[in-house]
Amino acid sequence: MALRLFPRGRTAYYNICIDGYRIPGSLDYATVIHHIPHLRDCPRRPATSQSALGRLTVDIDLTAAVRRCRLVDSLYFPLSRFRECLDILVRVLRDHQRHPLHDPGSTLCEKLDQMLLHSRYDWARVLEYFACFAYLFDDAVLKASVSLHRGMSSFIARNRREMALHAPLTVSLQFVDLCFHEDFNTLMTALFEQLRSSDRAYLVRYLGVIPLFLDGMPSVQIPGYFLERYGARGGVRDRIKIRARRRVRRRHPGLLERGLFINSH
């Protein structure tokens, strides 16, 4: 643990580094321990600085942790994407340091909304950043606070109608698949209710077993959701199938919907 290296009574601050680049802005101990506690378990860079006031700052290197993400294998998902997300995360947490009453999850949700607006509602591009945050927030990486996870869930809930009507089905489902596990059922239901009837029928017919955008593989949890609700014959599933039989054709996602994130090995 990084703090064991510092004399008792000193205040530790953390800088996040990735691929030789230091993210601007330091995070104090209280912020780290409450919102990204596993940051302290990541490798430290050799340089540790101390100010005249006794402020000790340590550089934490996340390069190895990020390179474990299989999406980084793709040329279309560069390491710089994670650097951008870490820059946003540090700014969100530093805002919380300056204004403790500001919920960092709400601030993160606003950042994602701004990103969506600036991209002119390029859902696939925003999904790339969303996936980076989902990976970084996992318990095996930074173990983000519930507040940060809920910020991502709020982004889906706030934009579910636009997402359902204008994003490719494989993209909108991928957003929900990456959300906080405690919010999955609620968000899946909210998105499903906003989908076009043809998309709802398609999902129920195949019990959610369709390839998602980022890697072209079906979700693990989405089929379980549909199996639990529509798996029994004679129920809602059959009524939807009968109503949609003539107007729903089986969809074969092409390269665009399958995404460009194909493993190089």
N, C-alpha and C positions, 0 to 999 in steps of 0.2 A: 504494500500500500504506500502511495506517495507520501502521505503525511508522516509516516514513521521516520522519514529522513530529516524532518524539520524539528528544531528544538521546541519543547512545549511552550505554549503561550504565544507562538508566532502565528500569523495569519497566512494561509496558503492561498495563492491564486493560480489559476490554470489557463494556459494557452493551448488551443487545439491546433495541431499541425497535420498536414497531409501532403505526401509526396514532395517534401522539402519546402512547402509553403505554410507560413504561419497565418492562421485566420486572425484578422485584426480584432483586438479586444480581449481582455482577460475576464474570466469568470471566478467569482469568489467561492469559498468552500461551501457556504450555505446553499448557494444556487446549485452547485454541482451535486451535493449530497441529496437534495430534494428532487431534482429533475433529471439528472443523468448520472446516477451514482456509479455506474460501471466504468465511467470515464477514468476513474482513479486506478482501475486495474489494467488499463492499456499501457503499452511500453512508453517509457519516458525517453526523451532525447537527452543527450549528455549535458547540455547547457541548462543550468538553474541559476536564476539571478536573484539578488537581494537588494532592495532599495535602502536608502538611508534611514527610513522610518521602520525598518524591520519587516517590510512586506516581501515575502518570499514567493517567487513565481516559478512554476515548473512547466515545461513544454511536454505535452502528451501527444504522441504520434499515433494517428489512426490509420496510417497507410496499410499496415498488415491486415487490420480488421476489415477495411473496405475491400481490399483485394480478394478476400474470401468470398465476396458476393459474386455469384456466377454471372451476373449481368455485366460485370466489368470485362468479361472475356470478349464482349462484342465491341467492334470499332464504333458502333453507333451509340454506345453507352459509355462514354469515356470517364476516366477518374475525375475529370474536371466537373462533371455533373454533381458528384458528391461534394466537391469543394464548394460549389455554389450553395448547396443545401446546408452545409456546415456554416457557411457565412450567414445565411438566413437564421439558422438556429442560434448562433452566438448573438446576433442582433436582437432576436426575440428575448433571449434570457438576460441580456444586458439591460433591455428595457424594463424587465421585471426587477432587476437589481435596483434601478433608479426609482422605479414606481412599484413598490411591493403590492399595491392593490390591483395592479393590472394583471389579469389572468394570462399567463403565457400561451395557453391553448387558444384563447380568443384572438390574441395577437397573431399566432401562427395561422389561424383560419383566415384572418384578414390578408396576410401575406399571400396565401394560396389564391384567394379571390382576386387580388391584384395581378398575380401571375396569369390567371385565366383571362382577365380582361386585356392585359398587355399582349397576350398571345393571340388575341382575337378569337377566343374560344377554340383554340387548338387543343382538344381534349387529349389527344395522344401525347403531345409534348408535355402537358401538365402532368399526365400520368407518370412520365419518367421521373419527375421530381418527387411525386407522391410515393413512388416505389423506393426512391432513395431514402426518404424520411422513414418509411415503414421498416426498411432494413436497419437503419441506424437506431431506431427506437426499440428494436427487438431486445428481449431480455439478454440474449447472448452477445449483444454489442454494447449499447449504452444504458439499456433498461430505463427507458423514458418514463416520466411520471404519468399518472392517469390524466392530468390536465393536458399534457402535450398530445397524448393519444386522442383525447376527446376533441381537441382542436381539429384534428384530421377528420374525425367522424362528423363534426359540425359542418365541415366543408362539403361533405357528401350530402348531408341532410339538407343544407341550404340550397344546393344546386341540383337536387335529385331530379326535378322536372326537366330542366334544360338538358341534363345528362342523359336522361331516359329517351328524350325525343330527338336529340341532335348528335349525340356521340354514338359511334358504332357499338353494337351490343357487346362485343368482346371487350371493348374498352370500359364501358360502364360497369360491367360485371367485375372487371379486374380491380377497379377502384374499391368496390365493396369487399372483394376477396382480400385486399390488403389492409382493411380497416382493423381497428382494435377488436379483439375477439369478443369482448363483452358486448359490443355494439353490433355484432354481425347480423344477428337475427332481425333486430329492429331495422337496420339499414337495408337489409335484403328485402324485407317486406315493403318498406317505403319506396324503394326503387321499383320493385315489381309492380306496385299499384300504379306507377306513372308510365310504365312501358306501353307501347302500342299493343293492341289485342293480338296481332300476329306474332309479335315477339314473346308475349306471355304464353301463347299457345305453343310456340316452338320450344320454349324452355320447359314447359310442363311435359310436352310430348317426349323429350329426350332427358327429362329429369335433371336438367342443368349440366349434362355431360357434353360440353362444347369447349373447343380450344379457346383459351384466353389470349389477350393481345401480346403480352410481353414475350412469352416463350412458346406459344402455340400448344400448350398443354392444358387439359381440363383442371379445374379447381379440385381440391380435396374436400372442402367443406360445402360448396354450393350444391353438389348432388345430394349430400345428406339432408340439406334444407328441403329440397324438393321431394325427396323420397319420404321424408317424415310427413309432409303435408299433402302430397298428391300421389303417393305410391300405391294406395289401395285402389283396386279396380272398382268401378261402379260409383266412384265419387266425382269430385270436381274435375279430376284429370280426364275422365272419359267424356264428360260433357264438353270440355274445352276442345278435345280432340275431334268430336263429332262436328261441332260448330265450325271448326277451322279446317276440316279435312280437305275441302276443295280450294281453299284460298292460300294455304300455307305450303310452300315448297321447301324441301329439305335444303338447308343452306350449307354450302361448302366454302368456308372462309378462304379467301385468296391470300396472296402474299402480303397485301397491305394490311388486311385485318389480322393476319397471324403475326405481324410485326417483323422488324428487322433484327430482332435480338436472337439470332441463331448462334448456338455455341460453336466455337471454332474448332472443337475437337470432337 
